[in-house]
Amino acid sequence: MERLVLNKLLEWKNSEFRKPLLLKGVRQVGKTWILKEFGKRYYKNTAYFNFDESPEYKQFFETTKDVKRILDNLIMASGQDIEKNNTLIIFDEIQDCPNVINSLKYFCENAPEYHLACAGSLLGVALAKPSSFPVGKVIFLQINPMSFTEFLMANNDLNLVNFMDSIDEITPIADAFFNPLYEKLKMYFVTGGMPESVLMWTENKKVQKIQEALSNILQSYEADFGKHPNVNEFPKITLIFKSIPSQLAKENKKFLFKVVKEGARAREYEDALQWLVNGQLVHKIYRCNKPNLPIAAYDDLSAFKIYLSDVGLLRRLSQLDPSAFIEGNRLFTEFKGALSENYVLQALVNQFEVTPRYWSQNNPPYEVDFLIQRANDIFPIEVKADTNTKATSLKKYKELFKEQTKLRVRFSLDNLRLDEDMLNIPLFLADKADKLISLALKQRQL
């Protein structure tokens, strides 16, 4: 497989301001594979230390903060070679190793010639705990599920990848590219972007293997829920996680605790929900009161939507059978288009630094699925799961916020086009949203 994040790792390797690296991402998203593959491609050798497989290595960090002594002990205990500037040192499964995490400060300050990259399951949860953390001494890199583009690359559809990369104007896409991209996107909705699921399809072309892979991942997540320090939170985390398909099946996808359990109150369940957010199993998207900068300053903290980290996991958790693949647009439209929204959100978080928000009003009811902050502009986005592209909410949004609205964006199954200030992007081009918005803004200036 090919992961585009390898390019960012190469930038880190060559940076004169390089610091120890911390990879963050949901369990089984491929963090370990990415680091090992990066070491194989760009270093003379790789020294790999797994603190879950070899817990005795933790002792080397308990008695000293001297980097040279730590490395000498690791070399002697493991038999691996470590050379300055020529070795990628990988510390894996560090989430339960506070002394290892704290040592990154001394690697940064006293041994910058060593290239050190770290990863861990539920690392976001671990870092949320009160402990000594080397603030300012590490670089974070987010690893997300494989994008649709990476799925195409894994499936050896390089002609389609090259075509998407070559788009340099807003003009309709020829059927020779539109139709296969549409069909491939349906398959991506089946597999999602978890590497094991994608591998089952690209290597075996057996849907049952995809189902098994996704089921195993979901079961491993549920097993992780028991790792919450408060055992009373375990059933709450499980209930919230399993309620997500029901939450997204509502016309108004605002998260409601009463959907989790009758009579449930926010204060009883908010810690469990935050655990899922910290573990990066879900995306929490706040309602924005008005599209001003910075967008985070206008969050309505009482209203939010919850999506899964991966569209394939959402499909499997929803128990939507892959046979929907052959039923026209059903995969896109099922339970109020939630799969399509989840997919678009995944594409957006890969491209924009600021987490998307959404906008809504109650009387009369209007809702714009996402708001994205791009530089100093905010763009409203609607996701339409088919070719019915009436955009009443986008129209209302423009009426209310005309001065702030340079461009409105709609994802649908219609072709690529720009109608005045309305940019329609085919769902399969969601990975190119940033580029297409830039092209549309330039085209409107002409």
N, C-alpha and C positions, 0 to 999 in steps of 0.2 A: 504494500500500500504506500501511497504518497500522502504526507501531511504537510500542508502549506505552512504550518507553524515552524517547520524546520528552517525556513528562511529567517524568521525572527530569532531563532537560536543562533544562527550563523552571525547575525548582527551583534548579538550579545558576545559571542566569542571574539569578534574582531574589535569590539568597542574599547577605547582607551579608558573608559569609565566603568569597566566591568566590575560587578560585585557578585557575591554568591547569588545563585538563582533559585527561586522557589516556584515550582510548578503547581498551580492550583487547578482543580477540575474534579468533576464527579467521579465516583468509583467506576472502574472499568472503561474509562474514556481513552486509555492508551498512553498514560503518562510514562510508565516504565519503558514501554516499547519505543516511544519517541526519543527518550534520553539515550537508550542503548543504540538506537539506529543513528542518532546524531553523533555519538562517540565513534561508531564504526566508520562513518563517512568522513569525519573531519578531524580525527585525532589519531595519533600514532597508536595509542592504546586507551582502554577504558578500565577504570578501577571501580567496581560495583560493590556497594555495601548495603545489605538489606537488614534493617534493625528489628524486623519481625522474625525473619528466618534465623538470624544470629543475634539474639538479645544480649549476648555476652559482650558485644562490641560497645554497648552503652557504657560499660564500666570505664572505658578509656576517656570518657568525657566528664566523669564524676570527680576525678582526682586532680585534674589539671585543665587549664585553659590555654596551655602552650600548644600551638598548632603543630610545631615540629614533633613534639612528643606524641601527640595524638596520631599523627600520620605514621610515625615510626612504629607505634603499637599496631595500627591497622595493617601496615605492610607485613610485619612479622606474623601476625595472627592469621592473615588471609593468604599470604604468599603472592600477593599481587604487586606489580611495579607501579610506582607513581613518579613521574618526571614533571618538573616545572614546565608549564606552557605546552607540554606535549601529551598530557593525560587529562581525560575528562573524568573527574571524580564524581561519582553518583552516590548520594545518600538517599536511600529509599525507605519508605514506611517510617517517616520521622514524626508522625503525628503524636505519638505517645512518648516522645523523647525530648523533654524540655531542655536538658543540658546540651543535646545536639543542636537544637534550634538556637540556643543562646551562643553556642560556639561560632555561629556564622559571623558574629560581630568581630571575632578575633581573626577569622579567615580574611575578612574584608580589610581590617586595619593592619594586620601584621604579616599576611601572606597573600597579597593580591596576585602573585604570579601563579597561584594554583587556580585551576578552572573547576569550580564546584557547583554542581546542580543538584537540587533536592526535590523530592516528591513525597506524597503521603496520601493515603486514603482518608477522607473526611478531614483534610488538613484545614479547611475553612472552619470547621467546628473546633478543632484543636486550637487554632489561633484566636478564636473568640473567647477562650478561657483566660481568666486572669493569670498571667505568668510573665516572666521576664522575656521580652522579645527585642531583638536587635533592630530597633527602629532606625530607618535610614541606612542600614548596612546591607540590605538585600534588595534584589530586583524581583518583582512578581511577574509571572507570565501565566495567563489564563489558557487552559486547554479545554476546548469545547468539543462536543460530538462532531463527527465528520460532516462537513457541509455537503450540499448537493453537488457542488463542483468536485469535491474530493471523492464523492461516490462515483461520479462519472469517470474520474481518473482511475479509481480502483477497478472499474468495470471495463477499462481500456477503451472508453468512448472519447478518445483524445480529439477526434474531429469536432465533436460537439463542444468540448472545452475550448478548443482553439477558436471556434466560431464565436462563442460568448465573449472571449477575450478580445476579439477583433471588432466588436461593435463600437462604432465611433460617431454614430448619429442616431437620432430618434426617427426611425422609419420602420414600417412593418417588416416582420420576419417572414422569409419565404417558407412555404409548407415543408420543403425538404429538410429544414431544421426545426420548424415549429412542432411538427407532428412527432418526431422521435423524442424531442425534449419533453413534450407533454407525457408521452408514454413512460419515459425514464423517471419522470417525477412521480408518477403513480407508484412505480416500484420503490422509489425512495421513501414514500409514505409507508410502505410495507416494512422495509428493513430499518428505516431510521438511520442515524449516524453513529451508533455504537459500533466500534470496529469489529467485534466478534460477529455481530449480525450481518454487517456488510461482507465480511469474509465468507460467511456461510452461503451468501448469494453468489458472490463472484467466483468462488472456488467450486461450489457444488450445484448451484441453481436448484436447491431443494428448499421449498417454502417451509416444510416441516422443521428443518434445521434452524431456519430463522426464528420460527415460533419458539423452539426450545431454547435458543440462545437468549431471546428477549425475556422469556419466563425465568430463566436462571438468573439473569441480571436483576430482575424485579425481586426475586426471592432473596438474593444477596443483599439488596437494599433493605428489605424488611428485617433481615438478620442484623443489619447494622443499627436498626432503630433501638435495639436492646442495649446499645453502647452509650445511651444517654445516661449521665451520672445519676439522674433521678428516675428510679424504676417506675414511678407513677406516670411518667411522661410517655412510656413505651406504647400503651394502647392508644393514647391521644395522637401520637405521631402516625401510627398505623391508620387510624380512622381518617385523619386529614388527608393522608396520601391517597387512600382508596376513594376519597370523595371527589378528587379532582375531575374525573370525567363527568360526574354529575354537576359539579360547579360550572363546567364549561358548556354543558348541554343546555343551560338556561339561556333565554333570549338576552337577558342582562347577565353578563358573565361575572359581575362583581362577586367576590368571595363572601359567602355567608356561613357563619359558624353553625347556624341551625341546620344547614345541609349536612354538616359533619355528624351531628347527633342532635336529636330533638332536645331543645332546652339548653343546648351548649352556649356558653357565654365566652366572649372574647378573652376576658382576663384568665379564664381557666385553660384556654388552648393556645394563647399567643406564644408561650415559650416553646411549645411543641412545634408550632409553625416556624418559628425562628430557627429551630434546629435544622429543619429541612432546607431553609434558605441558606444558612451557614454551610451546610453540607453540599450546597449547590445542586441538590436534587430538583429544586424548583426555581422558577423565576417569579419574583414578586414585583408586579407592575402597579404603581400608584396612580390614582386619579389626579389629574392636574386641574387646578381651578381656572387658570388662564395661562395662555402661552407667552409668558414673559421670561426674561433671562435673569438669573439662571433658572432653568426649569425646576430644579430641585427645591427652590424656595417657595414654590407654589403647590407643593404636594398636599393633597387631602389625605392625611395619614389614617383616616378611618375608612377609606374606600380603596380597594385594590383588587387586582385579578391575579390568579396563580396559574402558571403554566408549568408543564414538565420540562426537564432539561433536554428532552429528545422526542421528536414526533413519533418515532417508531415505538418507543416505550409507552407513549400515550395511547397509541393504537392498540398495543397489546394489553395495557392495563384496562382499556375500555372493552376488551374482548371483541373487537371488531375483526371478523375473519378476513384473511387476505383475499378470499374470493371476491370481495368488493372491488378488487383491482380490475376485474373484467366488466364491471357494471357501470359503464359510462363514467360520469363524474362523481360517483357516490363517495369515493375516498375523500374528495375535496369538500363535499357538502354535508357529510355525516355529522350528527349532533351539532347543528348550527354552525358548521364550518370551523369547528374548534381545531381540527388537525391542520387546516390551512393557516389559521392564526398562529398556532404553535410553531409551525414551520417558518413562517415569515419572521416571527420574533427571533428564532434561532439565527436567521440570516442577518437580522439587524444588529444583534448584540456582537456579532463578529466584525461589524464594520464601523460602529459608532461608539465612541468612548463613554458617552453618557447613557445610562440605562433608559430605554424608552418609557414613556408614560402613556396614559390614555385620557380622553376628555369625554365628559357626558353632562347632560342636564336632564332634569326630570319632567318638567312641565312646560311644553310638551316634551316627550322623551326623544333625545338624540344621543348618539354615541359615536365617537371616532375611535377606531380600534387602537391606534398608537399615535403618539407624538414623538418625533425624534429631534434632538438638538444637534444641528450640524453647523460647526463654527458658531456664528452668532445669529443663526436663523433657526426657527422651529417649523417643522413641516408636519402637517396632519396626514395620516395614512389610514386608509380603509382596506380591508381584505375581503374580497368577494370570492366565494368558493366556486363560482361558475361564470357563465357569460351574461348573467343578469346583473348589470353594472349600474343600476340607478344609485346615485350617491347623494341621497337627501341629507344625510348627516354632514357630509363634506360641504354641501351647499349652505347649510345652516351655519356651520363653523365659519365659513368665509364671510357670511353676513355679519356675524358677531365680531370677527377679528380680521377685518379686511386689511388693515395696515400691516399686520404681522404675517399675512399669508402671501408669500411670493409664489408658492407652488403647492398644489394639492396632489397627492400621490394615491393611486389606487392599484392594488394588486388583484388580478383576476385571470380568467382563462381567455380573455380577449388579447388581441395582438398589441404589440408595442406601438404607441402613438402618443402624440401631444396635441390636445385640444385646448387651445388658449392656455389657461393655467392648470389644466388637468393632465397629469402624466399617468398613462395607463401602462403598467409593467406586467407582462405575463408572469405568473407565479414561478415559473422555472428560472426566471432571471432575478430572483430575490437576492442572490449573492452579489449582484452587480448594481444594487440600489444606489449606492453612493456615487458610482460613476455615471449612472443614467440620470440622476438628479442634477449632477454637474453639467451634463450635456444639455439637459432640458433648460436649465437656467441660461446657459450661453445662447441656446437657440432662441429663447424669448427676448434676448437683448438685441438680436439682429433686426 
